[in-house]
Amino acid sequence: MNSETPRIVVTRALPPAALEPLHSVGSVWVSPHDRPLTVDELHAAVRGASAIISMLTDRIDDDAVAAAGPNLKIVANTAVGYDNLDVPAITRRGVLASNTPGVLVDATADLTMTLLLTVTRRVAEGDRLVRSGTPWSWDIAFMLGSGLQGKQLGIVGMGSIGQAVARRAAAFGMDVVHHSRRPVDVDGSHPLPLDELLATSDVVSLHCPLTPETRHLIDADALRAMKRGAYLINTARGPIVDEAALAAALADGTIAGAGLDVYENEPEVHDDLRRLDNVVLAPHLGSATVETRTRMAELAVDNVVAVLTGKDAPTPISVPSS
C-alpha cells in the first residue's frame, strides 16, 4: 500500500455493496469481530486512519481521535444520534463529524407505533400466554387493553421522527400534543410545557436527543406526574429514562405500561423490567429494516468518500453554539 493511500476504518461489518465506493478512495479495514470493539481494540484499529466509520456502540472521544493521529479527516457515525461522539473534541482537532439523519425516520416511527400498539393491546403478553401452553378461553373481560381513538399522545421531541409519529397517531384517531426545545409548528398538534404534557397524555413517546439536559428526563418524579393509566414509549436513547424508577412505576401501577427499544446501559436491561408483563422490550430495532440500515451505511460511506475527495460531506454534524 502506498503510504499516501488513505486508511479507512469500519468498526463493524456493513453491507459489502454499501462499502464498495470506499475501495476507490482508500484502503479499507473492516472489523472482523461480530461485536463492538473494546476501547483498546478501537484505539489500535484507528491508528493511522484518515476516516472512521463508527457505530452507535463506539465511543469516539478525544482519546480515540488522538489514537488515530494527524491523518484523520472524518468520523462518519452510522446513526442519526451522535451522543457516542464527543463532537467538540473531534472538531477541535480539525476533524469533521457526520451522521445519517433522515433515512431512518419512517422505520423508527413505524417501530414506535408497533411498540405503542403492542403494549396497549397486550400483544406480547398474549403471545407469551399462548406459547406457554397455559389453558385459556375467550370471555368478555379477557386480556383487555386500551384503545387509542380519542386518546392523547404526548410527543417529547418534535423533530422529524416525532412528526412522523404524530402523522401515524392521527391516523389511529389520537389527539397529539408535543414538547420541544425549539418552537415547532406542526399541523394537528399544539405545544405544551413538559409537566402539562406528562399530566394530560395517555401515551408519552420520547423522540428527543440524549444530552446532559435530557439524561433521566423521565425519572421518578416525571413518572408520578403521568396519568395513572398512561403508557411510556422510548425509541430515542435509553438514558433519557431512569430504568430503576420506570421498573418501580410499572410494578406499583404508577403507569400502566411501557414499550422500550433502547436501554440505559444497552445491551443490558434492568432485571426488574424483564420480570414485568406490562413492558414490551425490543432490542434496538428502530432502524432495523433492510432498506433503512442499507441506506444508513450508504450515507456514512458517502460522507467519507466526499471528504477524502475534497468535497463537502452530505450530512455534517454542526456543533451547537454555547
Summary of the structure (lengths in Angstrom):
residues: 322
radius of gyration: 21.6
end to end distance: 42.9
largest distance: 74.2
contacts: 1031
relative contact order: 0.14
helix: 36%
strand: 17%
